[in-house]
Amino acid sequence: MQQHNLTITARHQPVVLERLLQVTRYRGFNVVGMTMFPVSELDQLTIELSVVSDKSVDNLKNQLLKIIDIEQIKVEDQALQKFMA
């Protein structure tokens, strides 16, 4: 299993976390960590999501970007981080 870290910028809406977790689960990814930082002056959320799966993280990213409240996603691969350290 590979671990991936996603940094997600989203609009601060009541259902955004529920939708994000639902799509993640439907795509076969397990959430191993999540942190949320509200940016009140911009009415946005920064969500750091750590997931594990054997599936392609690109598919998950593309599906999450279809959620109307998600504005941007940056993906970091744990294997690449270990190699660079």
RACORDA-V182790 format. One record per helix or strand of 2 or more residues. SS is the DSSP state (~ for helix, > for strand). FROM is the first residue (numbers start at 1). LEN is the number of residues. If there is no record, write none. Layout:
ss->(SS,SS)
from->(FROM,FROM)
len->(LEN,LEN)
This chain:
ss->(>,~,>,~,>,~,>,~)
from->(2,16,30,40,44,57,70,78)
len->(10,11,10,3,10,8,8,7)
